[in-house]
Amino acid sequence: MKRSQLTGLASAATGLALLLTACGSDADATDTDDAASSVTVEHAMGSTDVACTPQKVVTLGQGQTDTVLALGVTPVGVVSPWTDEWYEYLPDEVEDATVVGTEIEPDLETIATLQPDVILGSKLRHEALYDQLSQIAPTVFSETIGVAWKDNVPLWAEALCLEDEGAQILAEYEAHAQQVADGLAEAGLADTEASMIRFMPDQVRIYLTGFPGSVMRDAGLQRPAAQQVDDWENSEQLIEISEERIPEMDGDVVFVMVSEQWYSESGSQETEENMSKWTSTELWQQLSAVQNDQVHEVNESHWNLGGGIGAARAMLDDLGEYFLGQE
């Protein structure tokens, strides 16, 4: 994705210090009433004490928002979605939250006015803002996002003092994934090689690992030889390709994500034009998945953008419906 860089975010917004004073927030302090019930969370930036159970939660990323909602908590503040509207798979309660800027540029003043009990973010996105956020409220960061989404679920659950609930939703996800994998095996589809690509206005990507790759792996799907990696945790999650590398897209089935408009007024049109250019080439027409009518467009909101356990469950639903006819 091409987005504005995290430039100058380390500077406090005008008036933020006054808001912090008014809110009386302190990352290292909790109310006397909460002192007997708190949790010390070890995370990417160190350790943070959070009073149990936080009622006002601010999430600074799509995966955090997704997972907090899956835990049954409605955040008071969320960053905006990558698309114009909230993703269809999310519960309606997300609409009740105040938007606090974007995932790339959170609005510190707005966050401070919400007087949150805890802030959830990631070192990957928000490292430069950690000290300022910690002055507003106890702040917990994951190391990264994407491929690490399952490791992050227990972290968010711990920060909300909902560890049992976090373990439960992960166990339910694993059981669902195993059900799909068992269904593939019973249907003789265990060797199915699935490819995953994404058309954008100015580039085309093949997704190797990352969030969608991990869900496909959990569901028992194989990957084409050109898309296999040796080191799952440390390999690049995706590759940007040129037209001559179209053959690397091939598989028994190809799932296609088409980027919606979120970065420019003409983004959607440019994506469609780019996709049309690529799919009209001879190399594309020669793909076995194309010739066998096994190219399927999927909703990138839960195949890629959401990045949390709710999106993973929605993706499993898609795979079960496509391969096994499950609804």
Salt bridges, closest charged atoms under 4 A:
GLU103 OE2 - ARG125 NE 2.88
GLU143 OE2 - LYS123 NZ 3.83
GLU174 OE2 - LYS150 NZ 3.26
ASP202 OD2 - LYS2 NZ 3.04
ASP218 OD2 - LYS150 NZ 2.85
GLU243 OE2 - LYS277 NZ 3.78
GLU248 OE2 - ARG245 NE 2.81
GLU300 OE1 - ARG198 NE 2.87
ASP317 OD1 - HIS176 NE2 3.55
ASP318 OD2 - HIS302 NE2 2.67
